[in-house]
Amino acid sequence: MPNQPAYRQVAVHGKFIRTPSFTMRWIESPDGFCRFCFLAKKKNGNAVYRNKCRRLLRPLFFERVPHIAKPVWAMIIVSDNSEVMSSERMRESALKVFKKMEWTDGLDAQG
């Protein structure tokens, strides 16, 4: 997102979707572009864990961008701590979000 007020706008006014691994808060994009930020707090784990979460989630969300009819600004907040997190669990949660948001075009072909 372009600046700190944009983060606040999403955090305060955004709609949300909860999954077992993370929460996504989102608003319709005021500038017509999809923008995502990925947050993993210190209470969830060390820096290595937080970076791993971002590395797993970033490609999952950005590959969906061509299939998003209405662009959004979204904040993805990881809720899993390092003991329960797995890459498969993150992917399953992301798929749940994509289905709820109706971003599933081409999803079946990718597997």
MOPAC internal coordinates of N, CA, C and O (Angstrom, degrees):
PM7 1SCF
backbone

  N    0.0000 0     0.00 0     0.00 0    0    0    0
  C    1.4408 1     0.00 0     0.00 0    1    0    0
  C    1.5227 1   108.47 1     0.00 0    2    1    0
  O    1.2310 1   120.70 1   -28.15 1    3    2    1
  N    1.3066 1   116.27 1   151.85 1    3    2    1
  C    1.4548 1   118.70 1  -168.73 1    5    3    2
  C    1.5294 1   115.96 1   -68.19 1    6    5    3
  O    1.2310 1   119.32 1   148.14 1    7    6    5
  N    1.3343 1   118.91 1   -31.86 1    7    6    5
  C    1.4649 1   119.63 1  -175.61 1    9    7    6
  C    1.5282 1   110.25 1  -161.01 1   10    9    7
  O    1.2310 1   121.09 1    -5.79 1   11   10    9
  N    1.3286 1   115.52 1   174.21 1   11   10    9
  C    1.4621 1   120.47 1  -176.52 1   13   11   10
  C    1.5353 1   113.65 1   -62.36 1   14   13   11
  O    1.2310 1   118.55 1   139.84 1   15   14   13
  N    1.3243 1   120.37 1   -40.16 1   15   14   13
  C    1.4714 1   118.03 1   176.46 1   17   15   14
  C    1.5345 1   112.88 1   -59.05 1   18   17   15
  O    1.2310 1   120.19 1   149.43 1   19   18   17
  N    1.3201 1   117.24 1   -30.57 1   19   18   17
  C    1.4704 1   120.01 1   177.35 1   21   19   18
  C    1.5239 1   110.28 1   -65.63 1   22   21   19
  O    1.2310 1   120.14 1   139.38 1   23   22   21
  N    1.3404 1   117.34 1   -40.62 1   23   22   21
  C    1.4676 1   120.81 1   176.33 1   25   23   22
  C    1.5247 1   110.13 1   -60.31 1   26   25   23
  O    1.2310 1   120.97 1   134.47 1   27   26   25
  N    1.3111 1   115.74 1   -45.53 1   27   26   25
  C    1.4715 1   120.03 1  -179.70 1   29   27   26
  C    1.5233 1   111.38 1   -62.76 1   30   29   27
  O    1.2310 1   120.97 1   138.98 1   31   30   29
  N    1.3247 1   115.75 1   -41.02 1   31   30   29
  C    1.4601 1   120.10 1  -179.91 1   33   31   30
  C    1.5293 1   110.19 1   -59.56 1   34   33   31
  O    1.2310 1   120.11 1   135.34 1   35   34   33
  N    1.3286 1   117.39 1   -44.66 1   35   34   33
  C    1.4661 1   121.01 1   179.16 1   37   35   34
  C    1.5225 1   110.03 1   -67.56 1   38   37   35
  O    1.2310 1   120.27 1   136.24 1   39   38   37
  N    1.3348 1   117.09 1   -43.76 1   39   38   37
  C    1.4644 1   120.83 1  -177.17 1   41   39   38
  C    1.5252 1   112.12 1   -64.52 1   42   41   39
  O    1.2310 1   119.96 1   141.13 1   43   42   41
  N    1.3211 1   117.68 1   -38.87 1   43   42   41
  C    1.4606 1   121.23 1  -175.04 1   45   43   42
  C    1.5297 1   112.23 1   -87.19 1   46   45   43
  O    1.2310 1   120.38 1   135.48 1   47   46   45
  N    1.3210 1   116.87 1   -44.52 1   47   46   45
  C    1.4639 1   120.49 1  -172.30 1   49   47   46
  C    1.5215 1   113.77 1  -102.28 1   50   49   47
  O    1.2310 1   119.99 1   174.98 1   51   50   49
  N    1.3302 1   117.63 1    -5.02 1   51   50   49
  C    1.4585 1   119.91 1  -173.98 1   53   51   50
  C    1.5171 1   114.13 1   -74.22 1   54   53   51
  O    1.2310 1   121.43 1   -31.23 1   55   54   53
  N    1.3215 1   114.88 1   148.77 1   55   54   53
  C    1.4598 1   121.12 1   170.31 1   57   55   54
  C    1.5220 1   106.16 1   -78.17 1   58   57   55
  O    1.2310 1   120.17 1   -16.85 1   59   58   57
  N    1.3357 1   117.29 1   163.15 1   59   58   57
  C    1.4544 1   116.60 1  -178.08 1   61   59   58
  C    1.5179 1   112.33 1  -138.28 1   62   61   59
  O    1.2310 1   122.18 1   -24.58 1   63   62   61
  N    1.3190 1   113.43 1   155.42 1   63   62   61
  C    1.4593 1   123.29 1   175.09 1   65   63   62
  C    1.5203 1   106.00 1  -131.30 1   66   65   63
  O    1.2310 1   120.81 1   -49.46 1   67   66   65
  N    1.3272 1   116.05 1   130.54 1   67   66   65
  C    1.4658 1   120.10 1   178.19 1   69   67   66
  C    1.5221 1   109.71 1  -106.84 1   70   69   67
  O    1.2310 1   120.99 1   -40.48 1   71   70   69
  N    1.3239 1   115.71 1   139.52 1   71   70   69
  C    1.4600 1   122.53 1   172.82 1   73   71   70
  C    1.5242 1   106.51 1  -130.01 1   74   73   71
  O    1.2310 1   119.68 1    -8.05 1   75   74   73
  N    1.3377 1   118.22 1   171.95 1   75   74   73
  C    1.4661 1   118.79 1  -179.83 1   77   75   74
  C    1.5312 1   113.98 1   -59.20 1   78   77   75
  O    1.2310 1   119.79 1   147.04 1   79   78   77
  N    1.3328 1   118.01 1   -32.96 1   79   78   77
  C    1.4632 1   120.59 1  -174.19 1   81   79   78
  C    1.5214 1   115.42 1   -98.25 1   82   81   79
  O    1.2310 1   120.11 1   153.64 1   83   82   81
  N    1.3177 1   117.39 1   -26.36 1   83   82   81
  C    1.4626 1   119.27 1  -178.08 1   85   83   82
  C    1.5217 1   111.17 1  -158.01 1   86   85   83
  O    1.2310 1   121.71 1   -11.20 1   87   86   85
  N    1.3271 1   114.33 1   168.80 1   87   86   85
  C    1.4566 1   123.09 1   175.33 1   89   87   86
  C    1.5185 1   107.46 1  -116.86 1   90   89   87
  O    1.2310 1   120.43 1   -41.59 1   91   90   89
  N    1.3085 1   116.78 1   138.41 1   91   90   89
  C    1.4571 1   120.24 1   175.73 1   93   91   90
  C    1.5205 1   108.45 1  -116.54 1   94   93   91
  O    1.2310 1   120.92 1   -56.31 1   95   94   93
  N    1.3302 1   115.85 1   123.69 1   95   94   93
  C    1.4686 1   122.14 1   172.71 1   97   95   94
  C    1.5149 1   105.85 1  -106.87 1   98   97   95
  O    1.2310 1   120.35 1   -42.19 1   99   98   97
  N    1.3418 1   116.93 1   137.81 1   99   98   97
  C    1.4538 1   119.58 1  -175.66 1  101   99   98
  C    1.5251 1   111.85 1  -149.50 1  102  101   99
  O    1.2310 1   121.89 1   -25.15 1  103  102  101
  N    1.3255 1   113.99 1   154.85 1  103  102  101
  C    1.4594 1   122.25 1   171.12 1  105  103  102
  C    1.5279 1   106.86 1  -134.76 1  106  105  103
  O    1.2310 1   120.78 1   -20.80 1  107  106  105
  N    1.3270 1   116.11 1   159.20 1  107  106  105
  C    1.4589 1   118.82 1   173.81 1  109  107  106
  C    1.5253 1   108.16 1   -66.84 1  110  109  107
  O    1.2310 1   121.13 1   -39.25 1  111  110  109
  N    1.3136 1   115.44 1   140.75 1  111  110  109
  C    1.4560 1   121.33 1  -174.40 1  113  111  110
  C    1.5253 1   112.00 1   -67.89 1  114  113  111
  O    1.2310 1   119.93 1   -56.63 1  115  114  113
  N    1.3450 1   117.74 1   123.37 1  115  114  113
  C    1.4617 1   119.51 1   176.95 1  117  115  114
  C    1.5315 1   112.77 1   -74.85 1  118  117  115
  O    1.2310 1   119.88 1   161.26 1  119  118  117
  N    1.3502 1   117.83 1   -18.74 1  119  118  117
  C    1.4655 1   120.01 1  -177.52 1  121  119  118
  C    1.5331 1   113.55 1  -108.72 1  122  121  119
  O    1.2310 1   120.06 1  -178.14 1  123  122  121
  N    1.3402 1   117.50 1     1.86 1  123  122  121
  C    1.4568 1   120.54 1   176.59 1  125  123  122
  C    1.5170 1   115.50 1    84.12 1  126  125  123
  O    1.2310 1   119.90 1  -173.64 1  127  126  125
  N    1.3397 1   117.79 1     6.36 1  127  126  125
  C    1.4607 1   122.09 1   179.34 1  129  127  126
  C    1.5206 1   110.16 1  -118.48 1  130  129  127
  O    1.2310 1   120.60 1   -34.72 1  131  130  129
  N    1.3337 1   116.47 1   145.28 1  131  130  129
  C    1.4680 1   120.59 1   173.96 1  133  131  130
  C    1.5207 1   108.61 1   -77.18 1  134  133  131
  O    1.2310 1   120.88 1   -47.08 1  135  134  133
  N    1.3034 1   115.93 1   132.92 1  135  134  133
  C    1.4673 1   121.26 1   176.60 1  137  135  134
  C    1.5212 1   107.37 1  -136.79 1  138  137  135
  O    1.2310 1   121.21 1   -44.37 1  139  138  137
  N    1.3351 1   115.29 1   135.63 1  139  138  137
  C    1.4560 1   121.05 1  -179.67 1  141  139  138
  C    1.5197 1   109.01 1  -127.96 1  142  141  139
  O    1.2310 1   120.79 1   -35.10 1  143  142  141
  N    1.3220 1   116.10 1   144.90 1  143  142  141
  C    1.4617 1   120.41 1   168.13 1  145  143  142
  C    1.5262 1   106.75 1  -130.01 1  146  145  143
  O    1.2310 1   120.93 1   -33.91 1  147  146  145
  N    1.3113 1   115.83 1   146.09 1  147  146  145
  C    1.4554 1   122.06 1  -175.30 1  149  147  146
  C    1.5184 1   108.38 1  -120.92 1  150  149  147
  O    1.2310 1   120.78 1   -59.58 1  151  150  149
  N    1.3370 1   116.11 1   120.42 1  151  150  149
  C    1.4562 1   121.46 1  -176.76 1  153  151  150
  C    1.5218 1   110.25 1  -116.64 1  154  153  151
  O    1.2310 1   121.08 1   -51.24 1  155  154  153
  N    1.3113 1   115.55 1   128.76 1  155  154  153
  C    1.4611 1   121.64 1   171.86 1  157  155  154
  C    1.5234 1   105.08 1  -130.55 1  158  157  155
  O    1.2310 1   120.32 1   -62.42 1  159  158  157
  N    1.3024 1   116.99 1   117.58 1  159  158  157
  C    1.4596 1   121.56 1  -173.04 1  161  159  158
  C    1.5221 1   111.54 1   -81.29 1  162  161  159
  O    1.2310 1   121.12 1   -20.92 1  163  162  161
  N    1.3218 1   115.46 1   159.08 1  163  162  161
  C    1.4626 1   120.82 1  -179.16 1  165  163  162
  C    1.5144 1   112.85 1   -59.69 1  166  165  163
  O    1.2310 1   120.06 1   149.55 1  167  166  165
  N    1.3257 1   117.50 1   -30.45 1  167  166  165
  C    1.4634 1   119.76 1  -178.95 1  169  167  166
  C    1.5273 1   111.68 1   -66.85 1  170  169  167
  O    1.2310 1   119.94 1   160.44 1  171  170  169
  N    1.3481 1   117.71 1   -19.56 1  171  170  169
  C    1.4588 1   121.38 1   179.52 1  173  171  170
  C    1.5294 1   112.81 1   -77.84 1  174  173  171
  O    1.2310 1   120.07 1   150.56 1  175  174  173
  N    1.3110 1   117.47 1   -29.44 1  175  174  173
  C    1.4634 1   119.71 1  -178.94 1  177  175  174
  C    1.5191 1   111.09 1   166.84 1  178  177  175
  O    1.2310 1   121.40 1     3.05 1  179  178  177
  N    1.3266 1   114.93 1  -176.95 1  179  178  177
  C    1.4629 1   119.91 1  -177.31 1  181  179  178
  C    1.5353 1   110.87 1   -76.50 1  182  181  179
  O    1.2310 1   120.62 1    -0.25 1  183  182  181
  N    1.3305 1   116.42 1   179.75 1  183  182  181
  C    1.4637 1   121.55 1  -175.85 1  185  183  182
  C    1.5258 1   111.83 1   -62.08 1  186  185  183
  O    1.2310 1   120.11 1   142.45 1  187  186  185
  N    1.3143 1   117.40 1   -37.55 1  187  186  185
  C    1.4646 1   120.90 1   179.04 1  189  187  186
  C    1.5308 1   109.80 1   -60.33 1  190  189  187
  O    1.2310 1   120.37 1   134.85 1  191  190  189
  N    1.3231 1   116.89 1   -45.15 1  191  190  189
  C    1.4663 1   121.68 1   178.92 1  193  191  190
  C    1.5264 1   111.20 1   -63.73 1  194  193  191
  O    1.2310 1   120.38 1   134.08 1  195  194  193
  N    1.3276 1   116.88 1   -45.92 1  195  194  193
  C    1.4638 1   120.49 1  -178.00 1  197  195  194
  C    1.5289 1   111.12 1   -62.84 1  198  197  195
  O    1.2310 1   120.50 1   139.16 1  199  198  197
  N    1.3244 1   116.64 1   -40.84 1  199  198  197
  C    1.4629 1   120.27 1   177.75 1  201  199  198
  C    1.5269 1   111.21 1   -66.78 1  202  201  199
  O    1.2310 1   120.26 1   143.30 1  203  202  201
  N    1.3309 1   117.10 1   -36.70 1  203  202  201
  C    1.4662 1   120.84 1   178.10 1  205  203  202
  C    1.5262 1   110.33 1   -62.59 1  206  205  203
  O    1.2310 1   120.44 1   137.91 1  207  206  205
  N    1.3230 1   116.77 1   -42.09 1  207  206  205
  C    1.4685 1   120.62 1   177.64 1  209  207  206
  C    1.5197 1   110.40 1   -58.62 1  210  209  207
  O    1.2310 1   120.63 1   133.95 1  211  210  209
  N    1.3154 1   116.41 1   -46.05 1  211  210  209
  C    1.4669 1   120.11 1  -179.72 1  213  211  210
  C    1.5259 1   111.15 1   -64.39 1  214  213  211
  O    1.2310 1   120.48 1   138.67 1  215  214  213
  N    1.3387 1   116.69 1   -41.33 1  215  214  213
  C    1.4688 1   120.30 1   179.35 1  217  215  214
  C    1.5218 1   111.97 1   -63.83 1  218  217  215
  O    1.2310 1   120.00 1   146.21 1  219  218  217
  N    1.3294 1   117.60 1   -33.79 1  219  218  217
  C    1.4657 1   120.87 1   178.04 1  221  219  218
  C    1.5263 1   111.71 1   -73.37 1  222  221  219
  O    1.2310 1   120.49 1   136.43 1  223  222  221
  N    1.3203 1   116.66 1   -43.57 1  223  222  221
  C    1.4616 1   120.77 1  -173.10 1  225  223  222
  C    1.5299 1   113.94 1   -78.69 1  226  225  223
  O    1.2310 1   120.38 1   143.10 1  227  226  225
  N    1.3241 1   116.88 1   -36.90 1  227  226  225
  C    1.4672 1   120.23 1  -174.24 1  229  227  226
  C    1.5355 1   112.72 1   -54.36 1  230  229  227
  O    1.2310 1   118.48 1   126.94 1  231  230  229
  N    1.3443 1   120.50 1   -53.06 1  231  230  229
  C    1.4699 1   118.73 1  -179.31 1  233  231  230
  C    1.5278 1   113.41 1   -66.60 1  234  233  231
  O    1.2310 1   120.01 1   147.43 1  235  234  233
  N    1.3374 1   117.58 1   -32.57 1  235  234  233
  C    1.4639 1   119.94 1   179.05 1  237  235  234
  C    1.5228 1   111.10 1   -60.63 1  238  237  235
  O    1.2310 1   120.53 1   136.63 1  239  238  237
  N    1.3220 1   116.59 1   -43.37 1  239  238  237
  C    1.4604 1   120.23 1  -177.43 1  241  239  238
  C    1.5250 1   112.12 1   -78.58 1  242  241  239
  O    1.2310 1   119.91 1   138.34 1  243  242  241
  N    1.3287 1   117.78 1   -41.66 1  243  242  241
  C    1.4602 1   118.80 1  -176.57 1  245  243  242
  C    1.5248 1   112.64 1   -70.79 1  246  245  243
  O    1.2310 1   119.32 1   154.37 1  247  246  245
  N    1.3295 1   118.91 1   -25.63 1  247  246  245
  C    1.4701 1   118.94 1   175.83 1  249  247  246
  C    1.5300 1   111.69 1   -74.28 1  250  249  247
  O    1.2310 1   119.80 1   165.80 1  251  250  249
  N    1.3147 1   117.98 1   -14.20 1  251  250  249
  C    1.4683 1   122.34 1   177.27 1  253  251  250
  C    1.5278 1   112.30 1   -83.30 1  254  253  251
  O    1.2310 1   119.85 1   162.62 1  255  254  253
  N    1.3157 1   117.88 1   -17.38 1  255  254  253
  C    1.4683 1   121.75 1  -173.31 1  257  255  254
  C    1.5340 1   113.13 1   -50.75 1  258  257  255
  O    1.2310 1   118.27 1   135.82 1  259  258  257
  N    1.3386 1   120.90 1   -44.18 1  259  258  257
  C    1.4746 1   118.89 1   179.87 1  261  259  258
  C    1.5307 1   113.78 1   -62.97 1  262  261  259
  O    1.2310 1   119.86 1   161.64 1  263  262  261
  N    1.3328 1   117.87 1   -18.36 1  263  262  261
  C    1.4589 1   121.99 1  -176.89 1  265  263  262
  C    1.5295 1   113.09 1   -99.25 1  266  265  263
  O    1.2310 1   120.45 1  -173.91 1  267  266  265
  N    1.3247 1   116.74 1     6.09 1  267  266  265
  C    1.4634 1   120.97 1  -178.52 1  269  267  266
  C    1.5263 1   108.59 1   -95.28 1  270  269  267
  O    1.2310 1   120.84 1   -66.27 1  271  270  269
  N    1.3328 1   116.01 1   113.73 1  271  270  269
  C    1.4691 1   121.06 1  -177.11 1  273  271  270
  C    1.5313 1   111.44 1   -67.92 1  274  273  271
  O    1.2310 1   120.45 1   133.09 1  275  274  273
  N    1.3432 1   116.75 1   -46.91 1  275  274  273
  C    1.4602 1   121.58 1   178.78 1  277  275  274
  C    1.5230 1   108.04 1  -110.56 1  278  277  275
  O    1.2310 1   119.56 1   -67.36 1  279  278  277
  N    1.3320 1   118.44 1   112.64 1  279  278  277
  C    1.4632 1   120.50 1  -178.95 1  281  279  278
  C    1.5338 1   111.92 1   -58.34 1  282  281  279
  O    1.2310 1   121.15 1   -32.28 1  283  282  281
  N    1.3256 1   115.40 1   147.72 1  283  282  281
  C    1.4628 1   121.85 1  -178.85 1  285  283  282
  C    1.5230 1   110.31 1  -131.13 1  286  285  283
  O    1.2310 1   121.66 1   -22.24 1  287  286  285
  N    1.3127 1   114.42 1   157.76 1  287  286  285
  C    1.4499 1   121.95 1   163.23 1  289  287  286
  C    1.5171 1   104.39 1  -104.84 1  290  289  287
  O    1.2310 1   120.03 1   -55.86 1  291  290  289
  N    1.3144 1   117.55 1   124.14 1  291  290  289
  C    1.4618 1   120.35 1  -175.12 1  293  291  290
  C    1.5178 1   111.33 1  -132.14 1  294  293  291
  O    1.2310 1   121.84 1   -35.68 1  295  294  293
  N    1.3188 1   114.08 1   144.32 1  295  294  293
  C    1.4561 1   122.82 1   176.80 1  297  295  294
  C    1.5304 1   106.28 1  -117.49 1  298  297  295
  O    1.2310 1   120.45 1   -61.32 1  299  298  297
  N    1.3346 1   116.75 1   118.68 1  299  298  297
  C    1.4577 1   121.63 1  -179.34 1  301  299  298
  C    1.5228 1   107.02 1  -105.01 1  302  301  299
  O    1.2310 1   120.53 1   -63.05 1  303  302  301
  N    1.3316 1   116.59 1   116.95 1  303  302  301
  C    1.4634 1   122.44 1  -174.99 1  305  303  302
  C    1.5219 1   108.35 1  -111.40 1  306  305  303
  O    1.2310 1   120.75 1   -65.97 1  307  306  305
  N    1.3340 1   116.17 1   114.03 1  307  306  305
  C    1.4650 1   121.71 1  -177.97 1  309  307  306
  C    1.5185 1   109.22 1   -70.92 1  310  309  307
  O    1.2310 1   120.60 1   -48.37 1  311  310  309
  N    1.3428 1   116.46 1   131.63 1  311  310  309
  C    1.4612 1   120.65 1   178.88 1  313  311  310
  C    1.5259 1   112.40 1  -110.77 1  314  313  311
  O    1.2310 1   119.89 1   162.19 1  315  314  313
  N    1.3372 1   117.81 1   -17.81 1  315  314  313
  C    1.4682 1   120.79 1   178.06 1  317  315  314
  C    1.5205 1   110.16 1   -69.25 1  318  317  315
  O    1.2310 1   120.66 1   -39.24 1  319  318  317
  N    1.3330 1   116.35 1   140.76 1  319  318  317
  C    1.4567 1   117.87 1   170.74 1  321  319  318
  C    1.5279 1   108.39 1   -91.82 1  322  321  319
  O    1.2310 1   120.39 1    -6.29 1  323  322  321
  N    1.3132 1   116.85 1   173.71 1  323  322  321
  C    1.4618 1   120.76 1  -171.52 1  325  323  322
  C    1.5265 1   113.48 1   -65.10 1  326  325  323
  O    1.2310 1   119.46 1   157.71 1  327  326  325
  N    1.3322 1   118.63 1   -22.29 1  327  326  325
  C    1.4703 1   120.59 1  -178.56 1  329  327  326
  C    1.5252 1   112.48 1   -73.64 1  330  329  327
  O    1.2310 1   119.62 1   147.12 1  331  330  329
  N    1.3282 1   118.33 1   -32.88 1  331  330  329
  C    1.4692 1   120.60 1  -175.02 1  333  331  330
  C    1.5272 1   113.78 1  -103.75 1  334  333  331
  O    1.2310 1   119.53 1   167.39 1  335  334  333
  N    1.3228 1   118.50 1   -12.61 1  335  334  333
  C    1.4505 1   121.33 1  -175.75 1  337  335  334
  C    1.5204 1   111.83 1   -72.22 1  338  337  335
  O    1.2310 1   121.06 1   -41.81 1  339  338  337
  N    1.3326 1   115.57 1   138.19 1  339  338  337
  C    1.4647 1   121.85 1   169.04 1  341  339  338
  C    1.5247 1   106.91 1  -141.47 1  342  341  339
  O    1.2310 1   120.62 1   -23.15 1  343  342  341
  N    1.3147 1   116.42 1   156.85 1  343  342  341
  C    1.4631 1   119.14 1  -179.12 1  345  343  342
  C    1.5254 1   110.70 1   -63.62 1  346  345  343
  O    1.2310 1   120.32 1   144.77 1  347  346  345
  N    1.3348 1   116.99 1   -35.23 1  347  346  345
  C    1.4647 1   120.40 1   178.81 1  349  347  346
  C    1.5334 1   110.80 1   -65.24 1  350  349  347
  O    1.2310 1   120.61 1   138.91 1  351  350  349
  N    1.3228 1   116.44 1   -41.09 1  351  350  349
  C    1.4724 1   120.55 1   179.14 1  353  351  350
  C    1.5349 1   110.62 1   -63.49 1  354  353  351
  O    1.2310 1   120.19 1   139.71 1  355  354  353
  N    1.3354 1   117.24 1   -40.29 1  355  354  353
  C    1.4697 1   121.15 1   177.72 1  357  355  354
  C    1.5263 1   110.31 1   -63.72 1  358  357  355
  O    1.2310 1   120.31 1   135.39 1  359  358  357
  N    1.3383 1   117.01 1   -44.61 1  359  358  357
  C    1.4696 1   120.61 1   179.91 1  361  359  358
  C    1.5267 1   111.17 1   -62.17 1  362  361  359
  O    1.2310 1   120.41 1   137.05 1  363  362  361
  N    1.3373 1   116.82 1   -42.95 1  363  362  361
  C    1.4669 1   120.45 1   178.91 1  365  363  362
  C    1.5314 1   110.80 1   -61.23 1  366  365  363
  O    1.2310 1   120.61 1   137.69 1  367  366  365
  N    1.3259 1   116.43 1   -42.31 1  367  366  365
  C    1.4668 1   120.10 1   178.40 1  369  367  366
  C    1.5279 1   110.85 1   -64.98 1  370  369  367
  O    1.2310 1   120.38 1   139.75 1  371  370  369
  N    1.3303 1   116.88 1   -40.25 1  371  370  369
  C    1.4654 1   120.22 1   178.21 1  373  371  370
  C    1.5255 1   110.43 1   -63.14 1  374  373  371
  O    1.2310 1   120.07 1   138.29 1  375  374  373
  N    1.3284 1   117.48 1   -41.71 1  375  374  373
  C    1.4708 1   120.62 1   178.50 1  377  375  374
  C    1.5232 1   111.29 1   -62.09 1  378  377  375
  O    1.2310 1   120.24 1   142.35 1  379  378  377
  N    1.3365 1   117.15 1   -37.65 1  379  378  377
  C    1.4656 1   120.71 1   177.13 1  381  379  378
  C    1.5293 1   110.68 1   -62.40 1  382  381  379
  O    1.2310 1   120.66 1   137.63 1  383  382  381
  N    1.3212 1   116.34 1   -42.37 1  383  382  381
  C    1.4652 1   120.41 1   178.32 1  385  383  382
  C    1.5241 1   110.02 1   -63.82 1  386  385  383
  O    1.2310 1   120.42 1   135.30 1  387  386  385
  N    1.3375 1   116.80 1   -44.70 1  387  386  385
  C    1.4671 1   120.01 1  -178.55 1  389  387  386
  C    1.5252 1   110.81 1   -60.78 1  390  389  387
  O    1.2310 1   120.43 1   141.41 1  391  390  389
  N    1.3235 1   116.78 1   -38.59 1  391  390  389
  C    1.4676 1   119.84 1   179.37 1  393  391  390
  C    1.5267 1   111.06 1   -69.69 1  394  393  391
  O    1.2310 1   120.25 1   137.61 1  395  394  393
  N    1.3348 1   117.12 1   -42.39 1  395  394  393
  C    1.4699 1   120.29 1   178.71 1  397  395  394
  C    1.5275 1   111.70 1   -64.03 1  398  397  395
  O    1.2310 1   120.75 1   143.64 1  399  398  397
  N    1.3288 1   116.18 1   -36.36 1  399  398  397
  C    1.4646 1   120.97 1  -178.98 1  401  399  398
  C    1.5310 1   112.26 1   -86.41 1  402  401  399
  O    1.2310 1   120.34 1   177.45 1  403  402  401
  N    1.3262 1   116.96 1    -2.55 1  403  402  401
  C    1.4643 1   123.19 1  -178.38 1  405  403  402
  C    1.5230 1   111.88 1    60.85 1  406  405  403
  O    1.2310 1   120.95 1  -136.86 1  407  406  405
  N    1.3394 1   115.79 1    43.14 1  407  406  405
  C    1.4593 1   122.79 1   175.76 1  409  407  406
  C    1.5290 1   109.77 1  -103.83 1  410  409  407
  O    1.2310 1   119.94 1  -143.46 1  411  410  409
  N    1.3145 1   117.71 1    36.54 1  411  410  409
  C    1.4627 1   120.86 1  -169.96 1  413  411  410
  C    1.5217 1   114.56 1   -96.44 1  414  413  411
  O    1.2310 1   118.54 1  -179.03 1  415  414  413
  N    1.3306 1   120.39 1     0.97 1  415  414  413
  C    1.4619 1   120.66 1   177.70 1  417  415  414
  C    1.5225 1   109.84 1   -56.55 1  418  417  415
  O    1.2310 1   120.60 1   -52.49 1  419  418  417
  N    1.3227 1   116.46 1   127.51 1  419  418  417
  C    1.4594 1   121.27 1   179.22 1  421  419  418
  C    1.5043 1   114.45 1    78.49 1  422  421  419
  O    1.2310 1   119.63 1   178.39 1  423  422  421
  N    1.3250 1   118.30 1    -1.61 1  423  422  421
  C    1.4610 1   121.56 1  -177.78 1  425  423  422
  C    1.5165 1   111.42 1   -70.31 1  426  425  423
  O    1.2310 1   119.87 1   140.84 1  427  426  425
  N    1.3416 1   117.85 1   -39.16 1  427  426  425
  C    1.4568 1   121.10 1  -179.54 1  429  427  426
  C    1.5244 1   111.48 1   -65.52 1  430  429  427
  O    1.2310 1   119.93 1   145.76 1  431  430  429
  N    1.3231 1   117.73 1   -34.24 1  431  430  429
  C    1.4604 1   121.08 1  -179.49 1  433  431  430
  C    1.5230 1   111.39 1   -69.41 1  434  433  431
  O    1.2310 1   120.48 1   149.97 1  435  434  433
  N    1.3591 1   116.69 1   -30.03 1  435  434  433
  C    1.4579 1   120.35 1  -178.98 1  437  435  434
  C    1.5117 1   111.76 1   -81.24 1  438  437  435
  O    1.2310 1   119.99 1   154.05 1  439  438  437
  N    1.3193 1   117.62 1   -25.95 1  439  438  437
  C    1.4615 1   121.71 1   179.44 1  441  439  438
  C    1.4297 1   110.48 1    92.60 1  442  441  439
  O    1.2310 1   120.10 1   180.00 1  443  442  441

